[in-house]
Amino acid sequence: MLEVDTNAFKRILDKIDKGCHRAWNDTGKYYKRITPKDTGNAQRNTQRTQKKIIANYPYAGRLDEGWSKQAPEGMTDPAIDAYADFIANRLRNL
């Protein structure tokens, strides 16, 4: 017979949840950091919510397509890769 310690299982799930939230916070900071900075408008108008990153400026799409030499890969794809790395690192430390 298999028995599961439900309290231990809940603690593990809680650690996973907290790790995912911290990884998302790290991803938002990373996205903002890799956003090209000329006048500072793009970085200043980039916000992270609990569920999304909002680039609230008219040329966000162009920057994300690699228009700037400062971010030739854009910001979304590198941020997605970074999120996967942040998650993997957090889960590895459980």
N, CA, C and O of each residue as an XYZ file, in Angstrom:
376
protein
N       0.840     -1.176      0.000
C       0.000      0.000      0.000
C       0.887      1.242      0.000
O       1.900      1.307      0.696
N       0.486      2.198     -0.779
C       1.210      3.452     -0.902
C       0.500      4.523     -0.096
O      -0.705      4.735     -0.227
N       1.280      5.191      0.741
C       0.718      6.286      1.510
C       1.448      7.561      1.139
O       2.660      7.561      0.920
N       0.696      8.643      1.071
C       1.267      9.936      0.728
C       1.108     10.856      1.926
O       0.028     10.974      2.503
N       2.205     11.501      2.287
C       2.168     12.503      3.345
C       1.613     13.780      2.723
O       2.347     14.528      2.077
N       0.332     14.027      2.916
C      -0.316     15.158      2.250
C       0.277     16.497      2.678
O       0.343     17.427      1.875
N       0.703     16.605      3.915
C       1.302     17.864      4.356
C       2.622     18.121      3.634
O       2.893     19.246      3.214
N       3.430     17.096      3.491
C       4.701     17.232      2.769
C       4.430     17.558      1.301
O       5.115     18.392      0.709
N       3.440     16.905      0.725
C       3.087     17.158     -0.675
C       2.635     18.611     -0.860
O       3.025     19.262     -1.829
N       1.820     19.116      0.058
C       1.358     20.499     -0.011
C       2.530     21.474      0.118
O       2.559     22.504     -0.555
N       3.493     21.151      0.978
C       4.668     22.017      1.121
C       5.470     22.064     -0.170
O       5.967     23.121     -0.558
N       5.596     20.927     -0.832
C       6.315     20.883     -2.108
C       5.579     21.705     -3.158
O       6.199     22.475     -3.891
N       4.267     21.548     -3.234
C       3.482     22.337     -4.190
C       3.605     23.834     -3.903
O       3.682     24.644     -4.827
N       3.624     24.193     -2.629
C       3.779     25.594     -2.245
C       5.146     26.117     -2.690
O       5.241     27.242     -3.181
N       6.194     25.328     -2.528
C       7.534     25.724     -2.964
C       7.580     25.888     -4.484
O       8.208     26.818     -4.991
N       6.925     24.999     -5.198
C       6.869     25.107     -6.664
C       6.156     26.389     -7.064
O       6.620     27.117     -7.941
N       5.029     26.663     -6.422
C       4.260     27.876     -6.725
C       5.085     29.131     -6.454
O       5.125     30.038     -7.285
N       5.735     29.187     -5.311
C       6.566     30.348     -4.980
C       7.732     30.468     -5.948
O       8.093     31.572     -6.354
N       8.321     29.342     -6.318
C       9.425     29.366     -7.275
C       8.993     29.898     -8.624
O       9.731     30.649     -9.263
N       7.809     29.518     -9.062
C       7.288     30.015    -10.346
C       7.023     31.515    -10.289
O       7.308     32.233    -11.248
N       6.481     31.990     -9.176
C       6.242     33.429     -9.029
C       7.559     34.199     -9.020
O       7.671     35.253     -9.647
N       8.548     33.676     -8.311
C       9.853     34.353     -8.287
C      10.497     34.336     -9.669
O      11.109     35.321    -10.083
N      10.361     33.224    -10.380
C      10.913     33.140    -11.732
C      10.221     34.152    -12.644
O      10.869     34.758    -13.498
N       8.907     34.339    -12.469
C       8.181     35.323    -13.278
C       8.669     36.741    -12.954
O       8.851     37.560    -13.855
N       8.880     37.026    -11.664
C       9.412     38.335    -11.279
C      10.781     38.560    -11.918
O      11.060     39.638    -12.444
N      11.629     37.537    -11.867
C      12.955     37.634    -12.482
C      12.847     37.863    -13.989
O      13.627     38.622    -14.565
N      11.880     37.206    -14.617
C      11.683     37.356    -16.063
C      11.248     38.775    -16.411
O      11.731     39.344    -17.390
N      10.348     39.349    -15.628
C       9.917     40.725    -15.859
C      11.078     41.696    -15.753
O      11.205     42.610    -16.567
N      11.922     41.500    -14.759
C      13.103     42.354    -14.594
C      14.059     42.161    -15.769
O      14.625     43.125    -16.284
N      14.233     40.917    -16.182
C      15.123     40.619    -17.305
C      14.604     41.273    -18.584
O      15.368     41.904    -19.315
N      13.311     41.122    -18.853
C      12.706     41.715    -20.051
C      12.957     43.220    -20.081
O      13.351     43.779    -21.105
N      12.723     43.856    -18.949
C      12.908     45.302    -18.871
C      14.381     45.670    -19.071
O      14.698     46.658    -19.734
N      15.263     44.875    -18.499
C      16.695     45.148    -18.606
C      17.198     45.020    -20.045
O      18.073     45.779    -20.460
N      16.650     44.062    -20.814
C      17.125     43.881    -22.194
C      16.378     44.757    -23.190
O      16.718     44.780    -24.373
N      15.354     45.483    -22.718
C      14.654     46.423    -23.593
C      15.622     47.537    -23.965
O      16.251     48.124    -23.086
N      15.751     47.836    -25.252
C      16.689     48.880    -25.669
C      16.434     50.206    -24.956
O      15.295     50.594    -24.695
N      17.533     50.878    -24.656
C      17.421     52.148    -23.950
C      18.105     53.234    -24.776
O      19.328     53.262    -24.910
N      17.300     54.105    -25.313
C      17.822     55.292    -25.994
C      17.420     56.486    -25.147
O      18.258     57.111    -24.497
N      16.147     56.795    -25.161
C      15.651     57.889    -24.320
C      15.143     57.360    -22.978
O      14.911     58.141    -22.055
N      14.968     56.051    -22.864
C      14.431     55.459    -21.645
C      12.930     55.262    -21.686
O      12.361     54.695    -20.754
N      12.269     55.719    -22.752
C      10.818     55.612    -22.851
C      10.348     54.159    -22.849
O       9.385     53.820    -22.162
N      11.023     53.300    -23.614
C      10.597     51.903    -23.706
C      10.719     51.208    -22.357
O       9.786     50.529    -21.928
N      11.843     51.365    -21.689
C      12.006     50.725    -20.385
C      11.035     51.305    -19.357
O      10.472     50.574    -18.542
N      10.849     52.598    -19.404
C       9.952     53.263    -18.449
C       8.509     52.815    -18.628
O       7.749     52.770    -17.660
N       8.122     52.482    -19.863
C       6.740     52.104    -20.153
C       6.561     50.598    -20.326
O       5.629     50.146    -20.991
N       7.452     49.840    -19.730
C       7.324     48.389    -19.703
C       6.973     47.982    -18.274
O       7.720     48.268    -17.339
N       5.837     47.316    -18.114
C       5.389     46.874    -16.794
C       5.132     45.374    -16.800
O       4.841     44.776    -17.836
N       5.247     44.791    -15.631
C       4.948     43.375    -15.452
C       3.771     43.266    -14.487
O       3.758     43.894    -13.429
N       2.796     42.467    -14.867
C       1.687     42.161    -13.967
C       1.859     40.712    -13.527
O       2.878     40.088    -13.822
N       0.885     40.188    -12.836
C       0.965     38.794    -12.399
C       0.937     37.819    -13.563
O       1.412     36.689    -13.443
N       0.378     38.255    -14.698
C       0.202     37.308    -15.801
C       0.821     37.735    -17.116
O       0.879     36.936    -18.051
N       1.289     38.984    -17.218
C       1.835     39.400    -18.509
C       2.820     40.547    -18.348
O       2.871     41.223    -17.321
N       3.595     40.734    -19.401
C       4.488     41.871    -19.499
C       3.869     42.802    -20.530
O       3.524     42.382    -21.635
N       3.733     44.058    -20.162
C       3.071     45.035    -21.023
C       4.099     46.053    -21.500
O       4.701     46.774    -20.704
N       4.285     46.095    -22.808
C       5.143     47.094    -23.423
C       4.217     48.165    -23.985
O       3.694     48.029    -25.091
N       4.022     49.225    -23.217
C       3.019     50.234    -23.539
C       3.649     51.451    -24.213
O       3.734     52.530    -23.625
N       4.088     51.258    -25.454
C       4.615     52.352    -26.261
C       4.422     51.961    -27.722
O       4.420     50.772    -28.039
N       4.262     52.917    -28.603
C       3.838     52.633    -29.982
C       4.789     51.754    -30.798
O       4.342     51.055    -31.708
N       6.058     51.774    -30.500
C       7.033     51.043    -31.316
C       7.488     49.743    -30.661
O       8.545     49.213    -31.005
N       6.710     49.231    -29.733
C       7.062     47.996    -29.016
C       7.229     46.819    -29.981
O       8.172     46.038    -29.849
N       6.333     46.691    -30.931
C       6.409     45.598    -31.897
C       7.685     45.653    -32.715
O       8.317     44.627    -32.965
N       8.055     46.830    -33.123
C       9.283     46.975    -33.915
C      10.503     46.573    -33.101
O      11.380     45.867    -33.599
N      10.563     47.025    -31.838
C      11.702     46.648    -31.000
C      11.736     45.142    -30.784
O      12.805     44.531    -30.792
N      10.559     44.544    -30.589
C      10.507     43.105    -30.321
C      10.835     42.283    -31.564
O      11.151     41.098    -31.455
N      10.766     42.891    -32.731
C      11.145     42.199    -33.968
C      12.626     42.370    -34.289
O      13.089     41.923    -35.339
N      13.377     43.018    -33.387
C      14.809     43.154    -33.595
C      15.227     44.418    -34.307
O      16.327     44.485    -34.856
N      14.364     45.429    -34.308
C      14.634     46.679    -35.002
C      15.843     47.417    -34.413
O      16.555     48.114    -35.135
N      16.072     47.264    -33.111
C      17.163     47.963    -32.447
C      18.426     47.106    -32.419
O      18.362     45.894    -32.217
N      19.560     47.745    -32.623
C      20.842     47.041    -32.518
C      21.108     46.599    -31.085
O      21.883     45.672    -30.849
N      20.466     47.263    -30.129
C      20.647     46.897    -28.722
C      19.941     45.590    -28.367
O      20.316     44.933    -27.396
N      18.945     45.212    -29.124
C      18.207     43.965    -28.885
C      17.880     43.329    -30.233
O      16.718     43.302    -30.637
N      18.898     42.816    -30.935
C      18.661     42.270    -32.272
C      17.726     41.061    -32.302
O      17.161     40.742    -33.348
N      17.561     40.395    -31.171
C      16.635     39.255    -31.087
C      15.293     39.661    -30.500
O      14.440     38.811    -30.244
N      15.104     40.959    -30.285
C      13.897     41.413    -29.618
C      14.000     41.150    -28.132
O      15.095     40.945    -27.609
N      12.871     41.155    -27.451
C      12.871     40.918    -26.010
C      12.073     39.680    -25.614
O      12.405     39.016    -24.632
N      11.024     39.368    -26.369
C      10.142     38.272    -25.976
C      10.822     36.920    -26.021
O      10.789     36.185    -25.034
N      11.436     36.572    -27.138
C      12.072     35.248    -27.241
C      13.177     35.057    -26.202
O      13.219     34.010    -25.555
N      14.082     36.041    -26.015
C      15.082     35.873    -24.968
C      14.469     35.781    -23.564
O      14.975     35.053    -22.711
N      13.378     36.519    -23.330
C      12.729     36.471    -22.020
C      12.077     35.108    -21.783
O      12.100     34.602    -20.661
N      11.503     34.517    -22.813
C      10.916     33.179    -22.686
C      12.006     32.159    -22.354
O      11.819     31.301    -21.491
N      13.136     32.257    -23.037
C      14.262     31.362    -22.740
C      14.751     31.568    -21.313
O      15.045     30.603    -20.608
N      14.839     32.826    -20.888
C      15.285     33.122    -19.528
C      14.296     32.573    -18.505
O      14.705     32.044    -17.471
N      12.991     32.695    -18.784
C      11.974     32.170    -17.865
C      12.148     30.661    -17.684
O      12.074     30.148    -16.567
N      12.377     29.966    -18.780
C      12.592     28.516    -18.693
C      13.812     28.212    -17.829
O      13.787     27.281    -17.024
N      14.870     28.986    -17.989
C      16.069     28.796    -17.170
C      15.794     29.113    -15.700
O      16.226     28.380    -14.811
N      15.070     30.213    -15.447
C      14.748     30.590    -14.066
C      13.910     29.501    -13.397
O      14.146     29.152    -12.240
N      12.936     28.971    -14.124
C      12.088     27.892    -13.587
C      12.941     26.662    -13.283
O      12.848     26.089    -12.197
N      13.767     26.262    -14.242
C      14.604     25.072    -14.067
C      15.500     25.238    -12.844
O      15.649     24.304    -12.056
N      16.090     26.401    -12.680
C      16.971     26.634    -11.522
C      16.211     26.576    -10.216
O      16.691     26.001     -9.239
N      15.029     27.165    -10.190
C      14.228     27.143     -8.954
C      13.785     25.717     -8.603
O      13.829     25.317     -7.439
N      13.359     24.958     -9.612
C      12.885     23.594     -9.343
C      14.042     22.675     -8.968
O      13.876     21.738     -8.187
N      15.203     22.949     -9.527
C      16.377     22.130     -9.208
C      16.742     22.256     -7.732
O      17.308     21.334     -7.146
N      16.416     23.399     -7.137
C      16.784     23.663     -5.753
C      15.716     23.224     -4.747
O      15.819     23.560     -3.567
N      14.716     22.498     -5.176
C      13.681     22.024     -4.215
C      14.226     20.967     -3.310
O      13.506     20.460     -2.449
